Amino acid sequence: MSSPIHEPSLPCEAATVQEKPRTRNALLVNLTIAFFVWGIWLAFGGRLAIHHLIADWRIALTMVFGSMVGGGTSEGGGAIAFPIFTKLLHIAPYDARNFSLAIQSVGMGSATLSILYLRIPIERRVLFYAGIPGVLGVVFGAYSVAPFVPPVFVRTSFTVLVSSLGVALWLVNRDKTVWRNECMPIFGLGEKGILIAAGFVGGVVSALVGTGENSVAFMVMVLLFRINEKIVTPTTVILMTMVTIPGFLFHIFVLRDVTPAVMGYWLAAVPVVAVGAPLGALICSHMKRHAIVLLLLFLIALEFLSTLLLVPMSRHVLLASLATLAACGLIDWAMSRATRYRPASPSPRDA
């Protein structure tokens, strides 16, 4: 039986740029981006912006770490903001969701500018085939899904999302000898369809909890397509930027559900994330792949345990969450077992 015919895949050199940013040049670029954002922040907010930076200092402090995680990993700044807001600061889940979209539009947008200018390696074709469906998904989810989901399910849905990412990371890193691709190894109609579906689902999840496009794309790219995490991570940062900006604007101008309190939190966090997110992207570009994995697993374990300890759940909610997590874990396992995209030789970034 003849082997299937696929569309030719572009060489990895066409999909990624093989340069590592020089630290001095990178810091100068990041500082320029920060000054630019600070200028707009002051022009837009004036004294009110400075007031919120001082009055809402807990928000700003949260996003010091959140922005670095968002700019440098596949979890997004919302992965820090959402659980702290809902569990420790007792902010309503929908406000936490809107804040996550709002602040990631600045933080991950700044990280995206840094990634593109410094030519940190990414898989560019994924941005088109997953990014555009992600925009459609976040709009559809905000209008047709999120309004009908109870707050407690919103909280647990976030935990299920990041726990699924943890399962994916554990599955793909069980065998230390597994090799990684530098880019999409095959890029036919089937692969495009998978990316479109993943992008749309990630957009819907982002509409629900404020992040998700990056995590869903990460799982598909790493588990199924076996692409190196150091390529996938900055790619998912850009994907999340593509989703959060239109998602935030949709909530402001169409749904009009961004409260004055959320805008105050946003003003408090903007000057922080303008520095932290590009810095996080730079730091992770120099980290070893396994160090990035360990960092993500630690954050995911912390989120899982905090949900069990701090979020009151009925038996119905607990069972539904566990069933969803089991289903996601099964999908992750199936992708990890696929052999179609396994590379025939090691990646130079596998070390």
N, C-alpha and C positions, 0 to 999 in steps of 0.2 A: 504494500500500500504506500502510495507516495506521501511524502511529508507535506504538511500544510504550507501554503505560500503566504508570506507576510510582507507587508510594506517594508521597504528598507529603513533601518534605523540610522539616524544621523550619528556620525562619530561623536565620541564623548567630548572631544575638543570643541565641537560646535555647540554642545549643550552646556558645557561648563568652562570656566576659565581657570587655568591651573596656577594661579598666582596667590601667594600668601601675603596679606597686607603687612607692610612695615609698621611697627608700633608707633613710631614718632609721627609718620604721615597720617596714620589712622586716628591718633589722638587729636591731631590738628583738624582733621575733617569732622570728627565728632564734636569738637568744641565749636566749630563754625556752625554746625547744625543746631547746637544748643543755644548759641547766641541768637540765631535767627528765630527759633521758637520762643525764646524769652522775650524778644522784641515784640512779636505778635501777641504774646500773652499779656504784656503790659499795655499795649495799645488797645487790646480788646477789653481787658478787665479793669485796668487802672487801679485805683485804690481798693476797689472791691476784690480784685485778685490778690493783692497783698494781705487784705483782711482775712480772706479765706485760708491763705497759706499759713497764717498764724493761728486762726481760730480752729481750723480743721487739721491740726498738726498730726493727729493720729492717722488720717488718710494719707498725708504726705509721707509719713514714716513707713506705712505699709507698702507704698509704691516704690520706696527706695529699693527694696528687695524684689518686689513684684515686677518692676520694670526691667531689672537685669535678667530675671527668669524669662520674661516675655521676649526680650530681644535676643537671648542666647539659647533658648530651648524650644521644643515643640509644644510646650504647654500653654504659652501665652501669659501675659500679665494678669489676665482674669483668673488664672489658676491660683494666684495668691490673693487677689482682691476679693473674689467671690466668697471663698470659705471664711476669710477673716471678717468680712462685712456681715455675712449672714449668721456666723456662729459666735463671734466675739463682740462685735459692735452692734449686733441685733438690728441690722438694716434689712428692710424688706427685700426678699429675693428678686423681685422685679426691678427695684431701684438698683440693687447690686448688679443685675444683668445689664441695665442701661449704662451704669457707670463703667462696667468692663468694656462695653462697646465704645463708649466715649473716650476713655483714656487710652485704650489700645490704638485708636485712630491716630493719636499723637505719638505714643511711645513706639509702637511697632512701625508707624509711618517713618519716624526718625531712624529706627533701626534699618528699615528698608532702604532709605537713602544712603546710609552708611554701607550696607551690604553691596548695593549696586555700584557706588562710587569706588569702593575699595576692591571691587571685582572678586569678592568672596565666591567660591564655586557654588553654583546652583544648577538645578535641572529646569531649564527655561520652558521647555514644552509643557511641563506640568502646570505652569502658571496659567496658560491659556485654557487647557482642557479641564482643569479643576477649578480655576479661579472664577471664570464667568458663570458656570453653574452654581458656584458658591454664593455669588451675589444674588442670583435668582432664588436660591434656597433660603437665604437670610430674610429676604423680603417676604417670601411665601410663609416661612415659619413665624415671622413677627405678626403677620396678619391673620393666619389661619390655624396656627398650632398653639403658640405661647398663651394667647388669651384664655384657652380652655384647659390649661394644665394647673392644678392646685399648687400653691407655694411649696408644700412639703415635697411634692414630686420634683419640683424644680431643684431643690437642694440635693435630693438623692440622685437625680439625673446627672448632676455634675460629678458626684462621686463615682457613679457607674462609668461615666465617660473616662475619667482619668485612671480608674482602676483597670479598665479595658486596655488603656495605653500601657499600664504596668504589665498586664498579662502579655501583651505583644512584645514588650522589651525582654521579658523573661524568656519567652519562647525562642526568640531569635538569637539570644545570647547564651543559651544553654551550652552550645558547642562552640568553644573558642576558636575552632579551626574553620568555621563557616566563612566563606569569602563574600565580598560585597562587590556590587557593580558600581562603576563611576557615573553611570547614567542609565536611562531606560534601555535594557538590553534588546527588547523587541518593541516596535512602536507601530502596530497595525490597528485595524478597526476595533478589535477586541480590547486592546489596551486603552484606546481612546474612550471607549464606552465605560470601562471600569473607572477611569479618572473622572469622567463626567458624573457618574453615579456617586462616587465618593465625594466629589465637590459639592453636589447638591445636598446630600445627607449632612455633610459637615456644616453647610450653611444653615440648614434647619436647626441643627443642634446649637449652633452659635446664636440663633434667634431665641433659643430657650434659656441658655445659661450664660451667654456673653462670650463664649469661646467654644471651640470644637472643630472648626474647619481645619486648623493646623493639626489637631490630634488625629482626626480621621484620615487625613492625607498622609500623616506620618506612618500610621499603621499599615496602610496599603503600600506605600512606597518602600518601607523597610521589610515588612513581613512577606509580601507577595513579590514585589519587583526586586527585592534584595539590594536596594541602593544604600550606599554608605551613609550612616547617620550624620556624618560631617557635611555631606551634600544635602541631605534631606532637611536638616534643621534650619538653615537659612532660607531654603525654599519654602518651608511652611511658615516662616515668619512673614515672608512677602505675601503668601496666600492669605494669611489672617489679616494683613493690612488691606488687601483687596476686598475683604468681606466686611471688616469693621467700619470702614469709612462710609460706604453706602448704607450699612445697617444703622449707624448712628444718625445719619442725615434723615433716614426714613422715619426714625422715632421722633425726631425734632419737627420735621415739616409735614409729615403725613399723619402719623399716629398722635403726635403732640402729647406724649406721655412722659417726657423728661421733666421731672419736678425741679423746682428751684433748689432743693437740697442737693440733688444730683449734680446740678450745674455748679454749686458751691464746692462739692467734693472734687469735681473735674478741675476747677480753677486752682484748688489747693495742690493737685497732683501734677499738673502740666509741667512746671519747671523742673520737677524731679525726674519724671520719665524721659524728658528730652535729653537728659544726661545718662540715666541708667540704662535705657534700652539699647542705644548704640554701643555703650560700653560692654553690656552683656553679650552682644553679637561679636564684638572684638575678642573678648576673653574666650568665648566658646570656640572661636575660629582657631585658637591656639591650643585648645585642650585636646587630649587624646580621646578617641571615640569611646572607650570604656569608661573614662571619667565622666563624660556627658551622660552615659547610660546610668551610672551609679547615682549621679545627682538627681536624675529624673525619678529613679526608683525610690529614693529617699523621700522626695516631695510627695510622690503618690502614696506611699505608705503612711505618711503624716496626714494626708487628706482622708484616707480611708479610716484610720483610727479616730480622727477627730469627729468624723460623722457618726461613728458608732457611739462615741462618748457624749457628744454635745447635742445631737439632733434627736428630739423625741419622735419615735416612729411607731405607728400602729402595726399590728401583725400583717395587715393587708399591704401596707406600704413596704414593709420589710420584705415580704415574699415577692412582691412585684419587682422590687429593686434587685433582689438576688436572682430572679428568673431572667431579668434583662441582662444582668452581668454574666450569667451563665451562657446566654445566647451569644453575646458579644465575644465571650471567651472561646466559644465553639467556632465562631467565624475566624477569630484570630488563629486558632489551632489549624483550621483548614488551610488558611493562607500560608502558615509556616511550613506545612507539609508539602506544598506545591513545589515541584522540581523544574518547572518550565523555565524559570528565569534565573536559576542558579548559575553563577559565573564559572567559567572553566579555569580561571587563573585568579590569583589574589589581587585585590586592589592595593595600590601604593599607599592608601590611607587606612588599611586594615590594622596597622600597628597602633 
